Amino acid sequence: MITAPTKTMTFTPKEREFIRRELDMFFSSLPTVAEGIYIKTWRGGPHAGEPKIPEAAQTMLDRGLLRLDTTLRPPRLFFTEDGLAELRAMMADRRLADPAKFGHIRDELGLAG
């Protein structure tokens, strides 16, 4: 029986760095995946009020791993189901995300240990 190849969407190194930076402790606060990733907005010029989407986030948006919610202030990025599956795989791999540093994310995602 021939099976169709499964579509894998792994994060690129730049995307992994963006995720680690955004989900790491920030001024003694632990971010959560559920709250989303806060995005800055343009203050002036022709794009005033529009979200400033980092390049790494844009590539994940383009591949359907993130979605942008502009109804919230500030705008936020949320992981889609495919994105959450990739995030779980990333957080489960000790080489890609330090279990001690990202224990709060591992707990939120239901990863043991």
Phi, psi and omega in degrees: 000131179264130178250148178289142178296142179277143181276116178253138178237089179268150178289143174283165177304320178295321178293318178298318178297317177300314181297313179300317180296318184283333183259004177277165179304137181229112182048052179063017175249138177261115179289162176237155177293322183297328180284344181084175179256119181291139181240134177289161177239157176291133180273330182212183179080190185293343181253018182308131179086346179277152179291142173267102185265118178300152183305316181297323178290322180298321180293325177288324175298314181299328181267002177079019179270339176231159171228149182258130176246107181266001178281343179267154176239121353288165178301153182223153173256136178235145176287137173280179178302315178297320179295320178295322178297317178292321179296318177300316179297319179296313183290337179282341181267111182301334179288334184263334181210118180300119182301327179289316183289326183247028179302323180297323178286318178300317178298315181298325181274358178078026179270128181286148174077000000 
